[in-house]
């Protein structure tokens, strides 16, 4: 090729010489490569499986009375027993379903209402915005727990789904408010204006241009609402609003509180339920962090390569570009 | 090979004009923390002398801003400096490597040694504070003993210096025009009397009249205060006007360094020549506007050899296998500090690699 001076030949040569170099392939399931999200999803999956198969794998019936009264954890009763000789581990396992069902029904319901109200209010503006904002403000100032207690108390059966719907109906306003504010800001961005100038319809503007930009906020709001719903449900059960035969972690705490578990030193009665609540909350928060790092492209690279960054001693920050001496010095 | 421009001159106790104030040596920058980062800056070397205006020019995305922000360590993640040195020579002759400073030292050095006027700087002012407070804020951060009144006095002085009357101290940013806000940013950048001022397209958003005023102001201030300027722009004609020396960048590398007059009248690199033929000359005979066909290469998948060869009218077989290095151009009578990275000039490298050297085209041997 030394005699060939056309441009094509060198170019073809280059293609072949760079071919072995690893190309950036579009990577799938990036979200699952985030260790925080993975941990959170793992814990959540554990509880979800427990919620599905709980009643079949529980060693005893949750309400089965036995002669082993108030036993400390042993090989027959891993988490001990309560004052009626009921197995705490079985109560935890059976109660998982109540917690998860209420948490997710309430979370999904509140998120849908919040997105519809918030994005609509932010996007349409004018009198519609005023009305919807007023509505969400009303729901914001109503103290939620007392309202839930009153509504749940009025209903003939305050079962799991009922409680979930009540929590969803009262808990959407915060998300709607945040989404409205963000939509207001997005609506005026150049890319939305450009899409409008292109003749895109309002529903397309909302669904294709605005909503994807709200993913992180919606996801964070959803996770937050689920946490809130779980805590509300546990609280309601703890203070005895829901039927005590509907087992969930709050019911266990209700029985423990009513029978002076703390004073009797029966720590196995309330510690496992408390830990489960904390663990579920942690899982949801970790997922939230993962979503944040995944949705924000600037954080994505950092989140995905956290381990290798730590190994190379790189701390990515704005304003202090990290320096590593890795480039080969081939110029003098 | 580049003894004339990059070797540090012996620094006397009292720094004088012409000594290097900032030496960027083999600076490499990657974007991306993954296994396959994009090498956006590859061993770029640049020397800024005391009191001179150094222009950095090139197309968008060729690494001009990356070079300036890399040298000041202001690149946001996922930017990563992977090698090199940025040596700053203070007035008293002491030298520091910016890349080796810790956080506190870097914080202290910023704006006192080197300051920056950002791209679109006029939007960098906070709308809720008066400009006097914003200027004095920076001054106070670097001089802990100073009283607020003194800092305000200094701010007023700086405003006067950039041609804004001191009673504007109590204005909010929205009460100023774009040009005035830009001057406020320049005043802010100069308020700690830095040695090096980096201006990243400081006049791009302004009209030509305001652009001229600001450029003249900078030239005037430089004569009075004696700082050095790195001026980044893609407006080559503007650079020829104000810069003492110009470095042309292409695809993350510096391809030519010369004084601005040499660059304008006697370009030695085909890319420089093409850039100069992309805008109409104000004087002299009419010439055809060539433009440059194609677009800069994809930096994440850079071909071997010269990155410009696919767009170059003078590319030959050696260009695809040898990466050109900065050398003294192969034209007799050029200033000793000139450097160009082109194989048409580098006969030795071409012969060493076993190719037939090609003669220099007449556009690149103008005198």
Interface residues (C-beta under 8 A of the other chain):
Chain A: X1 X2 X3 X4 X5 X7 X9 X10 X11 X13 X14 X17 X18 X21 X22 X23 X24 X298 X301 X302 X304 X305 X308 X309 X314 X316 X317 X318 X319 X320 X321 X322 X323 X324 X325 X326 X327 X328 X329 X330 X331 X332
Chain B: X1 X2 X26 X28 X30 X32 X33 X34 X35 X36 X39 X42 X43 X45 X69 X70 X73 X74 X75 X76 X77 X78 X79 X80 X81 X82 X83 X84 X99 X100 X103 X106 X300 X301 X303 X304 X305 X309 X310 X315 X316 X317 X319 X320 X321 X325 X354 X355 X356
